[in-house]
Amino acid sequence: MVRFIPKIRRDDDFRRQQQEYNAMLRAEARIGGQLFGPIPAGHQRDFFCLDEHTWVWHEQWLGSDGKPQSVTTRYEVRPTGVLKIQNNQSYQAISHSEAKNLLRAAYLYVERVKQYYQSAAA
């Protein structure tokens, strides 16, 4: 039984860390979703940095028929350029204009998320 207790503690620590990480990611996604203006009523919009090379834009809403609609766009930053995949379709390179917009959004995102954590730490 002595060996079992440390394992439970490690599992609990991992679970707690995972929950904290997920909560932070959700908060950052909400902040990112607000970068592009007001979110229409009934819509949910998220924009966040998933990892060092991946940005995600997700929006969902109820269609005019009352059915849930959603679009998920994942941008993968690679040494050769930025690729996007939308709703699990095929990858495509993004235009220079879209790359500039993504870069601006990423800078704004980092700025706003930093402000969020600085105010939370104060």
N, C-alpha and C positions, 0 to 999 in steps of 0.2 A: 504493500500500500504506500510505502514511503516513495517509491518510484512513480507512482500514479499521480500524486499531488503536484509535483513540479510540472508534469505534462499538462495538467488541467490549468495551472497558472499560465503556462506559455500559450496555450490555446486561447484562454481568456484575454491575455494581453494582445495576441494577434487579432482576435475578433474586435476588441475595443479600438485598436489602431485602424483596422479596416473601416469600422463605423465612422471614426473621426475623419478619415481620408474621404469617404463617400460624402459626408456632410460638407466638407470643405469644397469638394468638387461641385456639389449641387449649388452651394452659395456662389461660387465663381461662375458657374453656368448662368445663374440668374443675373448676375452683374453684367456678364457679357451679352446676354440677351437684350439688355436695356441700352446698349451702345447705339442701336440703329433707330432710335426714336420710340415713340409710344407703342406699346404692344396692344393691338386691338382686343376688345372685350371677347372673351371666349377663346383666345389664343394663348399658347404657351410657346415661348421662344427661349432657346438656350444657345450660347456660343461659348466655347471653352477650349482650353489647351489640354488635350488628353495626355500627351507625353512630349518629349523633346522635339518630335517631328510631326505631330498630328494635331490638327485643329478640327473641331466639330461644330457645325451649325445644325440645330434641330428646331423645327417648328411644327406644332400640331394645333388643330382647330376642328370645329365641327363644320362639315360642309352644309350647303343649302338643303341637302336631303336629310340632315341630322346625323349623318354617319361621320365617325372620326376620320380625319385626313392628317397626313403628316409627310414631311420631307426631311430627310437627314442627308446632309452633305458633309463628307469627310475630306479634308485637305491634307495631303501627305507631302511634306517638304523633303525633297531629295536633292542630292548634289547637282543633278541635271535639270532641276526645275520643280514646279509644284504640280502635283496631280490631284484631281478630285474624282470622287466617286459619289454618286447621288443615288440614294435608295437601292444600294447594292447592285447597281448597273455596272457597266464597264468603266475602267479608268479613262480619264481624258486629261490632256494638258490644259492648263488654264491660260487665258489670254494675258497679255502684259497689263492691260487695264484691271483685270480681276486680281492679278498678283499685287498690283499697287494698292487696291482696296483692301485686300487681305492683310497686307503689311501694315496699313494704317489702323485697321481694326485690331491687329495684334498689339501694336504699341498702345493704343487706347485701353485695351483690355488689361495689359500689364500695369498701366498707370492706375486704373480704377481698382484693380484687385489689391495693389500695394496700399492705396488709400484705405480700403476696407480693412486690411489687416492692421495697419497702423492705428486706425481709430479703435479697433477692437482691443489692441494691446494697451491703449492709453487709459 
